Amino acid sequence: MQIRTLIAGGLLLLLAACASAPPPPDAQRAAFSEKGNEVALFALGLIDTGYRFGGKNPEAGLDCSGMVSYIYRHGAGLKIGGSAADIAGKGRPIERASLRPGDLVFFNTRNAPFSHVGVYIGENRFVHAPSGNGRVRIDQMNANYYAQRFEAARSYFD
């Protein structure tokens, strides 16, 4: 009788596990994406590249959207372009808690929605081309300036 009770209890546990609701879509994302990792590594290779408003290549200098377009084209073979707001409009919205290397993070830095973009590289850090210091650099998402201005995250990868 005890064996039957144990088997029935085990089956009930299995059925309960099968009946549970699936995790939300963001929770189903893998911990990393191969293309996303390539994008993050490519972004790191641009650290200390000069800033130039409207810049679209490292030789002439990069602005934030030009940097992202360049990285995605050369690091992942994806053609995305336009302003930071244009790029945000084409990506798939994701929760901040679901960010993976290669995803994009957007900020309101000029009293305009989606006015700045960077490439998330993991561990709450992102690579971007800020106009203030004149160089592509890494910053923390939770630094006061960026934490207060964070707007959204987008992914271009599965």
BELZIZI-V853747 format. One record per pair of residues at least 24 apart in sequence whose C-alpha atoms are under 8 Angstrom apart, sorted by the first residue. I is the first residue (numbers start at 1). GAP is how many residues later the second one is. D is the distance in whole Angstrom. If there is no record, write none. Layout:
# BELZIZI-V853747
i=<I,I>
gap=<GAP,GAP>
d=<D,D>
This chain:
# BELZIZI-V853747
i=<26,26,26,27,29,29,31,32,32,33,33,33,33,33,35,35,35,35,36,36,36,36,36,36,37,37,37,38,38,38,39,39,39,39,39,39,40,40,40,40,40,41,42,42,42,43,43,43,44,46,47,47,47,47,47,48,48,48,49,49,50,50,50,51,51,51,51,51,51,52,52,53,62,62,63,63,63,64,64,64,64,64,64,65,65,67,67,68,68,68,83,84,84,84,84,85,85,85,88,88,91,91,91,92,92,92,93,93,93,93,94,94,94,94,95,95,96,96,99,102,103,103,103,103,103,104,104,104,105,105,105,105,105,106,106,106,106,107,107,107,107,107,108,108,108,109,113,114>
gap=<68,69,72,71,69,129,69,68,69,67,68,69,124,125,40,41,67,122,40,64,65,66,67,121,64,65,84,37,38,64,32,33,36,37,62,63,61,62,79,80,81,80,29,32,33,28,76,84,83,90,80,88,89,90,91,87,88,89,86,87,84,85,86,78,79,80,83,84,85,79,82,78,67,74,66,67,68,52,53,54,64,65,66,51,52,61,62,49,50,51,32,30,31,32,33,28,29,30,26,66,63,64,65,62,63,64,59,60,61,62,58,59,60,61,57,58,56,57,54,53,50,51,52,53,54,49,50,51,45,46,47,48,49,44,45,46,47,39,42,43,44,45,41,42,43,40,38,37>
d=<7,7,6,7,7,7,7,6,7,7,8,8,7,7,8,6,7,7,8,7,5,4,7,7,6,6,8,6,7,7,6,6,5,6,8,5,6,5,7,7,5,8,6,8,6,6,7,7,7,7,8,7,5,5,8,5,5,6,5,5,6,5,6,6,7,6,5,5,7,8,8,8,7,8,5,7,7,6,6,7,6,5,7,8,6,8,7,8,7,7,8,6,6,6,6,7,5,6,7,7,5,5,5,5,5,6,7,6,5,7,8,6,5,7,8,7,7,6,7,8,7,6,5,7,8,6,5,6,8,8,6,5,7,6,6,5,6,7,5,4,5,7,5,7,7,6,8,7>
